């Protein structure tokens, strides 16, 4: 029994080991820098054409059946190829271009499939193929450029080369990570000749700068030598001065006795002169304090008062002028407003007056027309009435003349008395004597004058003809018209005496 268990356990372990061995033989894992290309069965990979006949695995593991499927690896590492291309420029100048291209298989399945079809068994020849592609395009691009363009703008050359090779590299399943142009060799010396003018200019500028530096150095040296000579001269002058001072001191030492006496006498004279000057100055100061200062103070006071009075008058005049100006401006504004209002009022009154005048004229015209008609009718009626009255008066006068005259005189008696009293109209003061008797006599005379007028009227009526025409310019009594008194009796103050 134990032996049976051991056999079974051994068989199980052996089977497990066999299975592990078979799994290791069938399981393939793709490294990060490689792609597994599995062929031998029909597979469909996303992005690839149908019926490719192989499967691509990157970055994971997959099961492969030994004997049925084949597994090969395609490297995704970077590759490098150096460019050594002989070119001819647009100017016909031969050049040698040196550069480097760094490339790799693309990471997408399409690029891996294209590269697998072309380089799966020839991955070592990949650099040579890329070199040939870039060399051909580089020669074509350089043939369209000048040497100056290539020198001044290498980036343009690089960009055009990458753009021209992009389509072909994509067909090969490759991508270019970097393209660098390291060197442009010129076997004819054209580039060196291009640089010679610039080099000559640089050399010229350098020589000019060196000459300028030499000139400045020479000027500095000359200035330094001049300062040295100046210092030497100053030193000799100082030495000569010191020698002169020493000689002068020696001479003074010899003349010390006479000079001391003269100096003492001079000092005495100087002191006396100073005393006199001080005395004169004191007197001048005394005069200034006693006379000039009071006079200046008085003059200053008068001048200050005069200036203050003048400033006050000027300020008052300016204030008055300002007040007058403001009043004039206000009056002008008021007059202008009043004139505008008056003009508007006149305009309104004119319009109203015109309307009133027109209405009044129309009313007056209608009233005048009506009045004229009424007056004409009244005159006509009055004429008829007067004619009837005259006719009746004439008949009455023919029958009883005295009665008619008496009636008319009675009707006109106040006017006749007034006409008689008009003789006293121009008398300012009248003195009546005898009191009431004098007054009675006065009224008696007035009545007498009235009687006289009555007799005169009778005579006039007697002298009037039968046709009723006036005699000697006096109107007849037949027309019944008497001339009224044109003046009225004025009030006469009466003074009565005892």
Residue, then its C-alpha position, 0 to 999 in steps of 0.5 A: x500500500x505505501x508503495x502504491x502511494x509512492x508510485x502514484x505520487x511519483x507519477x503525479x509529480x512527473x506529469x506536473x513536471x511534463x506539463x510545466x516543461x510543455x508550458x515553458x516550450x509553448x509560452x513566449x513573452x515579448x521583451x519591451x524592446x522587441x516584437x514577436x512575429x508568430x506565423x503558421x496560422x491565420x490571424x487577424x490583427x487590428x489595423x492590418x489587412x485581412x489574411x496577413x498570415x502572422x500575428x504580432x505581439x508586443x509587451x506581453x506573453x502568448x501561447x505558441x504551438x510547437x511544430x505548428x507555429x513559428x516565432x521570430x523576434x524583431x528588435x525595436x532598439x535604436x539604430x544608427x547610420x553615418x552619412x558620408x555623401x558626396x554632393x554638388x551644389x546648385x553652383x556646381x561646387x562639390x561638397x562632402x556632407x557628413x552626418x548621422x541618422x538615428x532611427x528605429x522600427x515604429x511602435x505601431x503594428x503597421x510599422x512592425x508588419x512593414x519592417x518584418x516583411x522587409x528586415x526580419x531576416x536582414x536586420x543587420x542590413x537595415x542601416x545600409x538601406x537607410x543610408x542609401x535612402x538618405x544619401x539619394x535624397x540628400x544629394x537631390x536637396x543639396x543640388x537645389x541649394x547654394x553653399x551660402x544657404x547650406x552654411x547659413x541655414x543647416x536646419x533648412x537642409x535637415x528639415x527638407x531631408x527628413x521631409x523627403x525621406x518620410x514617405x519611404x521610411x514609413x513604407x519601410x516601417x521605420x521612423x527617424x528619431x534624429x538627423x544631424x549634419x555634422x560637417x560640410x567639407x569643401x575640397x575646392x576651398x570655396x568656403x574658405x574663400x567666402x570667409x576670407x573677406x570677413x577674416x580680413x575685416x576682422x584682421x583690419x578691425x584688430x589692427x585698428x584696435x591695436x593701433x588705437x591702443x598703441x596711440x592711447x598708450x603713447x599719449x599716456x606715456x607722454x602725459x606721464x613724462x609731462x607730469x614728471x617734468x612738471x614735478x621736476x620744475x615745481x621741485x626746482x622752484x620750491x628749492x629756489x624759493x627756499x634758498x631765497x627765503x634763507x637769503x632773506x632771513x640772513x639779510x633780515x638778521x643783519x638789519x635786525x637792529x635798525x628794523x626793530x627801531x623802525x618797527x617800534x616807531x611804526x607801531x606807535x604811529x599805527x596805534x595813534x592812527x587807529x586811536x584817531x580813526x576810532x575817535x572819528x568813528x565814534x563821532x560818526x556813530x554819535x551823529x548817526x544816532x542823534x540826527x540821521x536815525x530820527x530823520x530816517x524814522x520820520x521819513x519812513x513813517x511819512x512814507x509808510x502812511x502815504x503808501x497806506x493811504x494810497x493803497x486804501x484809495x486804490x482799493x476803494x477805487x477798485x471796489x467802486x469800479x467792481x461794484x459799478x461793473x457788477x451793477x452795470x452788468x445786472x442793469x444790462x441783464x435786467x434791461x435786456x430781460x425787460x426789453x425782451x418781455x416788453x417786446x413780447x408784451x408789445x407783440x401780444x398787445x399789438x396782436x390783441x389791439x389789431x384784433x380789437x381795432x378790427x372788431x371795434x371798426x366793424x362794430x363802429x361801422x355797423x353802429x355808424x350805419x344804424x346811427x346814420x339811418x336813425x339820425x336821418x329819420x330823426x332829422x326828417x321827423x324833427x323837420x316835419x315837426x318844426x315845420x308844423x310848429x312854425x306853421x302853427x306859430x305863424x298862425x298864432x302870431x297873426x291872430x295874437x302877436x302879444x300873447x305869442x311874444x309874451x309866451x316866448x319871453x316867458x320861456x326864454x326869461x332865464x336866458x334873458x336875465x342871464x344875458x343881462x347879468x353878464x354885464x357884471x361877469x368881469x367884476x371881481x369884487x362889488x361893494x354894495x352900500x345901504x345893505x338890503x336897499x342896495x341889494x334891492x336896487x341892484x335887482x331892480x336894475x337887473x329887472x329893468x334891463x330885462x324889461x328893456x330887453x322885452x321892449x326890444x324884443x317887441x320892436x324886433x317882432x314888429x319890425x319882422x316882415x310877413x315872410x319871417x326873414x330876419x331884419x338887419x341880421x336879427x332872426x325872426x320870431x317865426x322860426x322860434x329860435x333865440x340866441x342863448x347866452x354864451x356866458x354864465x353868471x359867475x359867483x360874485x362875493x358881496x360885502x355888506x357895509x353897515 
